[in-house]
Amino acid sequence: MAGFARLLGRPHETYTAAAEKARLGFDRFWNPERGDCFDVSDGPEGNEPAYIGHYRGDRRKRDAAYHQGTVWGWLIGPFVSAHLRVYQDPAQARSFLARSFTTFRRLDWAA
């Protein structure tokens, strides 16, 4: 928005400040050890212990995973775009996409 405001010759300071605040907020959720975002950052034990990282198994297991950790693949685009804008690191952004495709190919669709 700050860029649009500049192009239109309008005040951009409010948008620039909001973008910086968003960048700082994004940093808070970034896990540098794993190279991705924390699932939960304010819990007493750090990340949520009930997190289920795989959507597989019988209906009951899949239903539990659906509410405790399902990753929505369609959000990878907005995530990568946001990360690229904040960190200006195209190689890192591509690595998220590469990991997603590798994971997708490894999925056991019969489980």
Contacts in CASP RR format, 6 or more apart in sequence:
PFRMAT RR
TARGET T0000
AUTHOR 0000-0000-0000
METHOD contacts of the structure
MODEL  1
MAGFARLLGRPHETYTAAAEKARLGFDRFWNPERGDCFDVSDGPEGNEPA
YIGHYRGDRRKRDAAYHQGTVWGWLIGPFVSAHLRVYQDPAQARSFLARS
FTTFRRLDWAA
1 12 0 8 1.000
1 15 0 8 1.000
1 18 0 8 1.000
1 19 0 8 1.000
2 12 0 8 1.000
2 15 0 8 1.000
2 16 0 8 1.000
2 19 0 8 1.000
3 12 0 8 1.000
3 15 0 8 1.000
5 11 0 8 1.000
5 12 0 8 1.000
5 15 0 8 1.000
6 12 0 8 1.000
22 86 0 8 1.000
23 86 0 8 1.000
26 82 0 8 1.000
26 83 0 8 1.000
26 86 0 8 1.000
27 86 0 8 1.000
28 41 0 8 1.000
29 37 0 8 1.000
29 38 0 8 1.000
29 41 0 8 1.000
30 36 0 8 1.000
30 37 0 8 1.000
30 38 0 8 1.000
31 37 0 8 1.000
31 38 0 8 1.000
36 96 0 8 1.000
37 79 0 8 1.000
38 46 0 8 1.000
38 47 0 8 1.000
39 47 0 8 1.000
39 48 0 8 1.000
39 51 0 8 1.000
39 69 0 8 1.000
40 46 0 8 1.000
40 47 0 8 1.000
40 48 0 8 1.000
40 51 0 8 1.000
41 47 0 8 1.000
48 68 0 8 1.000
50 68 0 8 1.000
51 68 0 8 1.000
51 69 0 8 1.000
52 64 0 8 1.000
52 65 0 8 1.000
52 68 0 8 1.000
52 69 0 8 1.000
53 65 0 8 1.000
53 69 0 8 1.000
53 71 0 8 1.000
54 65 0 8 1.000
55 62 0 8 1.000
55 65 0 8 1.000
55 66 0 8 1.000
55 70 0 8 1.000
56 62 0 8 1.000
56 65 0 8 1.000
56 108 0 8 1.000
56 111 0 8 1.000
57 111 0 8 1.000
73 100 0 8 1.000
76 96 0 8 1.000
76 97 0 8 1.000
76 100 0 8 1.000
79 96 0 8 1.000
80 93 0 8 1.000
80 96 0 8 1.000
80 97 0 8 1.000
83 89 0 8 1.000
83 92 0 8 1.000
83 93 0 8 1.000
83 96 0 8 1.000
84 90 0 8 1.000
84 93 0 8 1.000
END
